[in-house]
Amino acid sequence: MDDLTNRLQKLGAAVAEVSDRTADPATLPNARRRFLSSSDIAEPRRSLGPLLGGYRVPLIAFAGLACAALIALFLWRRDPALSFSVGGSHEPGSVGQWVAPEAEAPLDVRFSEGTVVTLTPGARMRVTDTSTTGATLLIERGAIHAAITHRDSDTRWSVRAGPFEVRVTGTAFDARWDPATETFDLSMLEGSVIVSGPRLPSGRVVVAGEQLVVSTTKMELRAGAAPTAAKSDPVADAPLAPSAPSPAPCVSPDTPSPVASAASSSRAADAPRADGSWKALAQAGKYKEAIAAAEAAGFAGEMSRASSTELRTLADVARFGGRPALAKTALLSLRKRFGARGGSAFLLGKISADQLRSPGEAAMWFDTYLQEEPGGPLAEQALGRLMEIRKRDTGAARLLAERYLARYPNGAYAALARSLVGR
């Protein structure tokens, strides 16, 4: 018996149960009594009217429910799982089939809702599952560029590489897996994701402009994701180079902002001058040296002279240079002087939770983000992080968990939320 037949049988049983519940319990005995007392028993057609009269409303309800259920079933079956094609000839792809570029040319895998995943030469990948809301990709080796289409809040994609998994709702990133060294490299270009695996037991939020390099033995999160290539050629010919610093570090989850360089490209290659030296060092990806230079020049003075873009860069320099307190000061100045909202609050929450070890203050900033951007791109992560912080407060945790499940029933923190609700 096929799946459709099983579904229809279950539907019929459910409709019959509804019909039985809506019928008057006295209808059948009354009809039987009228039938037996009739002197015209020999004419069954004349007796059917009273017998069926009491069932007229339930029968109409039954027919209406059955019709509505069949229409719903028809519409449900019209919403198929995503399909995909491989290469320039758009050859239909199959779930479970390995995909790899030939020779030295990159290979595109295009999905029916608009998502494009490009494999660099030497990469090997397969699509292990598809649904109406996304797909699961498995990288066996090499580098890919993914531009995931975000259709609605139900969008759910997963990228796996070795023991690591990336939960995606809609974003763009470069990912590379080296099975020989068991190293996973993720460079975020747009949006945000949650990465889980060894050394990341509760998941790590990675936002636009950040680069995560993680293996079974080490983990490093740095600013400076590789800049995205032109749309016509989304992946560079060479594989990703995790050790190469990017010319533009992450500055805010609101929008990635380029480093405001105080020197020309020729001067940036030289040793930094005293004039704006922290900016040149930041451009080279030398964040510890950059924050030291900013302090030597007078951090407060650098903040007061900085534009909004430079302030965001200075906050990142301090954050990735190991000076979270200075990063916090720069972000607070950014909010006060330029009215920055949303992403700056999320970053303050991350700094407080991950670097300053101040969960109370982190909770305040994650809550501030949710007030400023309740439907923002980092709302799910902010609510999830807030739920983690409050999980020992039974009442508050339950309310946050119910709120999370109402908005993100299949989200990255759904398991935690369900455990808190059950508790």
Secondary structure, 3 states (H helix, E strand, C coil): CCHHHHHHHHHHHHHHHHHHHHCCCCHHHHHHHHHHHCCCCCCHHHHHHHHHHCCHHHHHHHHHHHHHHHHHHHHHHCCCCCCEEECCCCEECCCCCEECCCCCCCEEEEECCCCEEEECCCCEEEEEEECCCCEEEEEEEEEEEEECCCCCCCCCEEEEECCEEEEECCCEEEEEEECCCCEEEEEEEECEEEEEECCEEEEEEEECCEEEEEECCCEEEEECCCCCCCCCCCCCCCCCCCCCCCCCCCCCCCCCCCCCCCCCHHHHCCCCCCCCHHHHHHHCCCHHHHHHHHHHHCHHHHHHHCCHHHHHHHHHHHHHCCCHHHHHHHHHHHHHHHCCCCHHHHHHHHHHHHHCCCHHHHHHHHHHHHHHCCCCCCHHHHHHHHHHHCCCCHHHHHHHHHHHHHHCCCCCCHHHHHHHHHC
